[in-house]
Amino acid sequence: MDWEIVIGLEIHTQLATRSKIFSGAATAYGAAPNTQACLVDLGYPGVLPVLNEQVVVMAVKFGLATHCQIAKRSVFARKNYFYPDLPKGYQISQYELPIVHSGYIQIPTSDGALKTIGITRAHLEEDAGKSLHENFHDYSGIDLNRAGTPLLEIVTEPDLRSAAEAGAYMRKIHELVRYLGISDGNMQEGSFRCDANVSVRPVGETKLGTRTELKNLNSFRFVEKAIEVEAERQIELLLDGGSVVQETRLYDPDKNETRPMRSKEEANDYRYFPDPDLLPVVIEPSLIESIRAKLPELPDAKRARFTEQYALSDYDADVLTSSAGLADYFESAAAAARTAPAKLIANWVQGKVIAALNEDGLEISQSKVAPAALGALLDKIADGTLSGKLANDVFDALRTGEGTVDEIIQQRGLKQITDSSAIEQLVAGVIDDHPEQAQQFRDGNEKVIGFLVGQVMKASQGKANPKQVNEVLRRLLLE
């Protein structure tokens, strides 16, 4: 029997506000436990929540970028359950009337086509605190710093049919929220995490199978692995005559297995009701249009523009637009360059620049080589002043702050040798020193030319123009 996997994702995105969704407490990561939770977050008697306006703006931005409907009126509800890291005994969320609903994005599939994935809703809510089990004996620690941190929960339709599709969707949403500037998307810090609803059914069946929910998946790889493992578990269970139980499960990456966490609650178990302390959120059309007018260029549009404006391949455009910062760096370098072609700049950004950032542990905005400096450096390759090897040396010198491109070239005497007579003299010397290889080339061994070019470059300390060296070598060898 052939089986089909049916997947829906719930992505929890921490919104990039400086204060919490209903209080003025800070949201900075890494503070000492319980130092960023105020009386509102803790639900003390007599305190009242006040909605942070910026979370509304950020939710609308996301909705506009994903073809969603923006609710002109949305309502906050209390989701009631009891857990040690939920001090109020309820979580403020949105239930029946979310702020954003009925949209979609498109993801690439393995055959190169685009698949539309429906977005059911994206609603605002507060995060809970965190239970700490390590380094505690016979009890748990509770850190309430995250309590009240603003989240946008993005829920898909059950449109995903493979772990690869789920990974592609998650990457697309991650890229989008960072482009919009509404989240830093830092998975290690919990700013971007995912729950996956997984079920299986025989191919051709239209009725959905019983689903399980995989909680708190915080990497693209873990999402894909967890879905694959859980789908296999369900299929084996059904083939053995068993039945799938609706429950919440956790993925153990060390054992590469899922295990039960708790039985899955239904919506009525949470006893949702409108929060009496918060008025409905009413959004004026003028605010929506104002936000729409300020939206940045989105990833898909930027990719299309890069292929057209800079004549880049789809692959180059994909890499360079994978983050807004990287795309901005490339465009700034291209704007600064006078003669260097876009393809050369793209190659250096994807190669030398990214490698240097990884080595230094920096983000693109912190690059030690400014985009204008890169553009100036690559102009020196384009006009023949520097060879690729010498340009590498100048790039490394720029990283250590030795000066401008021109200053480094002057101080190190790195200008490329392009004088024909000087190159002919170098080539003639190499031919005299390597008569055996010279004769091999004359006898038809084309491969030996690489060795001879290398010897000329060595003799010139890398300063000779390689193209000219190749041309002069061939001419003198065949004379």
N, C-alpha and C positions, 0 to 999 in steps of 0.2 A: 504494500500500500504506500502511495506517495502522500506526504504530509505537507501542509502549508503552515508557516508560522505567521501569527498575527500579533503585531506589536504596536503599542501606544506608549508615548513617553510623556513624563511630567518633569519639566526642567525648572529647577529653583534657581533663579538668578538674583544675587544680592545687588540691590541698586546702589549706585555710587554716590550716596548722599553723605554729608558729614555728620548728620544727626539721624536719630532713629525715626521710624515712621510716625509714632504718636508722642514722642517726647524730644527734649533737647539733649539727651545723653549722646555721647560720641559713639561712632561706629568704627574707630580705628582698630586695626588688627594688632594683636600681640600684647595688649595691655594685661597687667596682672589680674588674676581672676577676681570677678565681682567688684571691679573698680569703675565699670562703665554701665551700671544698672541703677537707674534712679527710681524714685517712689512710683512713678507712673508705670514703668516697666514691671515693677514688682506687684502692682495692683493693690497698693495700700488704700484703705478706706478714705474717701473724700477727695481722691485725685481724679482728674478727668483727662482722657486722651485728646490731643489736638493733632489733626492730620497735617503732615508735612507736604506742602504744596508741590515740592519738587518730585515727589514720587508719582504724582498725577501726571506731570509733564513728561516724565520718563516713560510711563506706561503708554501715554498717547503716542510718543515717538515710536515705540515698538509697534504699536498697532498700525500706524500709518506705513511703516516700513514693511509690514507683512500683509498688506491688503485687507486688514481687519476692519470690522465695524467698531466705531468708538461709541460706547453707550453715553448718551447725553445725561443719563441718570443711573448711577450705580449705588449699591448699598453695601455697607460692612455688616458682617454677621459675627456672632460668637459661636465658635466651634468648641463644644464642651468635651473635655476629657481630662483625666487626672494622671499626671506624671510628675516626678520630682523636679524636672527642669522647666515646668510650666507653672510659675508661681501663682498666677491668677486662677488656675483651674479651667481656663479656656484660652483659646487663641483667637485673636481678631483676624478675620479673613473675609473673603467675598464668596458668596455661594450662588444664590439664584440670579443675581444681577451683577455680573462682573463688569469691569471697566472696559475690557476689550474682548471681542468674540468674532467668530466666523471669518477666519482669514486663511492664508496659505503661504507656503514658500515652495520653491522648486529645488530639488537636489539632483546631482548627476548620478546616473546608474552605471553599472559595469559595462553596458554596451554603448555608452556615450550619450544616451538620450537623457531627457529631463523628466523627472517624475514629480507630480504635484502632491504635496503632503498637507492635508487640512489641519488648521489650527482651530481647535474647538473654542478655546478661551485663553485669556491671560489675565489673571486676577492678582490684586494686591493683597498682601498679608504680612503679618509680623512673624519673625523667626522665634523659635523657642530657645531656651538655654542649652547647655551641654552637660551631659553626665560624663564624669571622668572615672574610669575604672582602674587604670594603671596607677601604680605606686600607692594604692590604697589597700589596706588589708581588712577584709570582712565588712567593708562599707564602700560607698561611692561618694565621690566629690561632685559638687554642683557648681558650675561656673555660669553665671547669669549675664555675662557681658553681651552675648548674642541676643538675649531676650529683647524683642522689640526692633531688631534689625530689619529694615525693609526688604521684602522679597517680591519678585514678580514670578508667579508660577505659570509656566507656559505648557498647556496641555494639547496634545495632538489628537486627531481622529485616529482610529486603529488602521492606518493606511500603510504602515511599514511592514515589509514582508521578509526581511532578513536582518541579521546582525549588522551586515555591511551598510544597509540602508539606514539603520538606526544610528550608526556611527557617523554617516555622512550628514544626516539631519542635525545631530548634536553639534558637529563641527560648524555647520552653516549658521545655527543659532548663536554659537559662541563667537564666531566671526562678526555676526551682525550686531550683537549687543556691545561689542568693543568698538565697532565703527561708529555706532550711535553715541558712544560715550556714556551709556547708562550703567555699565558694569565693567569692572576690570577683568572679570572672567577668570580670576585666579582660583584654580581647582584645589591647589594645595591648602589654600586658606579657607576653603568652603564657600567661595563666592559663586561657584557654578557647579551644581550637582544635579543628579538625575535619578528618577525612579522609573523603572520600566515595567509595564504591564504586558505579560507574555502569555499567549495561549496557542494551542495547535489544533488543527482540524484536517480531516482528509481533503485532498485536492478535489475541488468541485463542490464541496459543502459550503453553504451560504450562512449557516447558523454559526455564531461564534462559540468557541469552546470555553470551558471554565478557565479563568485567568489567575495567575499569581502575580504579585507585585514584588519586584526586586528593589530594595531600598538603598539609597545613599551611595550611588555609583559615582565616583568622582574622577574618572579618567575615561577618555575615549576608548582605550584598549579594554578596560574593565567592563564597560557597557557591552561591547561586542562579545567578549568572552563569556560574561554572565548570561547573556541572552542565548548564546549557543549551547551552553551547558544546561540551562533550564529547559530549553526546547527539547534537547535530547532526553532529559529526565522525564518530561511529560510524555513523549512519544513511547519510551520504553515502558512507562507505567501503564499506558493505555493498551499497548500490545500484549502486556501480561494480564489483561483483563481487569485492571484496577481503574480508579477514577481520580481525576485531579481535584484537589481540595483548594477552594479559594482561600488564600492566606498571604501573609507578607513573609518574604524570605530575604535572607542576606547572602551575598556572594563572598566566599572565602577564596581569595586569589592564591593563597599558599597551597590549598588542597584542590583548587579549581573545581569547586562544587558549590551548590546553593544549599542552605539549610533553613528550617522554619524559624521564624522570629515570633510571630503571633498570628492568631486568626484574623482574617481581614474584616474590618468593620465596614458596615454600610453607612450611607449618609445619615440615616435616621438614628444610628447609634450615637452620633455626635450631638444630637438635639440642637441643630442650628436654629438660631432666631436672630432677628435684626438687633444689632448692638444699640441699646437705648442711649448710650452716651455719645454716639456719633451721628450727625445728620447725613442724609443722602448726599452723594457727590454729584453736583450738577455742573456740567461742562458746557460753556457757551460755544457756539459754532465759531465765533471770532477767535477764541483761544486755539481751537483745533487748527484753523487756517494759519494762525501765527506760528504755531509749531511746525506745520507742514512747510512753510516758507523757509524755515531755518534748518531743515533736514540736510545733513551732509550728503555728498555723492556716495551712493551705496555700493557694496562690493561688486555686484553683477554689472552695474552700469560702468564702474571704473574699469573692470576687466575688459569690457567691450571697447571702451575708449582707448585703453592702452594698446590693444591689437590694431586699432585703426590709426590712432595718432602717431604712434611710435613704430608701427609695422613690426610688432613683436609677435612671437608665436603664442599659441594658447597656453603652453606650459610656462613660458616666461611671465606672461600676464598673470597667471594663477599665482605663481610664487610671489611676485612683486606686490600683488594686491591682497596677500594673505593677512596683512594688517595695515591699518591706515598709516601707521608710523613708517613702515617700510615703503609704502607707495609714495608718501610725501618725501622721503629721503631720495628715492629714485628721481622723482620729478624735480626736486631742487637741484640735484646733480646735473640732470639733463638741461635745466635752464641755465646753469652756470657754465656749462661746456660750450665752446664756440664751434669746434670742429669734430669732436668725438661723436661717433654715431651712437644711436640709442642702444643698439645691440651690444656694443662694447661696454657701455655703462651698465646695462642689465646684467651682463656676465660678471662684472666686477662686484656689483652689489650682491648678487646671489653667491658669489664665491668668496673673494677676499674679505669683503665687508662683514658678511655674516659669520665667517670663520673667526674673524678678529673679535666680534661681539661675543661669540660663544667662549672663546679663550679668556676674555676679560670678564665674563659673567655680567654683561651689560645689556640693556635694552637699546633699540635702535636710536631712541631719543638721546641716549648717553654716549653715542659713538665718539671715539677720540679723533676720528677723521671726519670733519664736517663735510656735508655734501658739496659745498662750493669748492673745497680743497680737492675732493675726488674728481669733480668736473675739470678743474685746472690740470690735475695730474694726467687724466686720460686724454686731454688735448695734446699733451706732450708725446703720447704714443701716436695719436692721429697725425701729427705734423712731422713725425720722424725724429723728434728730439731724443726720445727714450725708447729703448726696446722694452718688451714685456717684462724681462728679467730685471732690468734696471728700475722699471716702474714699481715692481714689487719692493725693491730696496727703499725707494722714496716713500712708498705707502707705510712701510714699517717705521721709517724715520718720522713721518707725520704723526703716527701713533704715540711716539715718545716725545713729541713736542720740540723737535729740532729746528723748526722754522717753517716757512712757506715752501711751496713746491720749488719755486725758482731759487730760494736761498739754499735749499738742500742740494739741488743739482749743482749749484755753484761751489758750495763748500766741499762737496765730495768729488767734484770733477766727474760727474756721471753723464755728461752729454754724449749722446750716441754719435759714433763715427759714421758720417755719411759721405765723406770726401772720397771720390772714386780712386784717386791715386793711392791714398793711404790704405784703402781696402785691397787694391790690387797688390800692394807690397806685402800685406799680411797673407793674402791667398798664395802668392808666389812662394813665400817662405814655407807655408804648410805643404805645398806640392813638392818642394825640394826635400823637405824632411820626411815625407811619406811616399816615396816613389812606388812602393808595392801597391798601396791602396789606389794611387793615381792610375796605375796601369789597369787595375781591376775595373775601375770605372770605364776606362777607354775600351775594355774588352766586353762591356755590356752589363756589368754588375751595378745596377742603379742604386741598390741599398747602401753602398759604401759612401755615397754622397753625404749622408747624414753624419757619418764619422768625421769626414773632412770639414763639414760646416762646424761641427762641435769643436774641432781643433782650432779653427780660425777664431771662433767666439772665445775660446780659452785664451788664445794669444792676445786678444783685444780686451781681456778682462770683462767680457760681456758687453762691450760698448759698440761693437760693429753692428750695422744694420743687417739683420739676418737675411732679409730678402735680397739686398745687394750682394751679400756674401755668396748666396746660392747662385745668383746670376753670373757673378764674376768667376766663380769656381768652374762652372760648366763651360764658360767661354774659354778660359785659359787651358782647361784640361783637353779641350777638343781642338786647340790650335795646332 
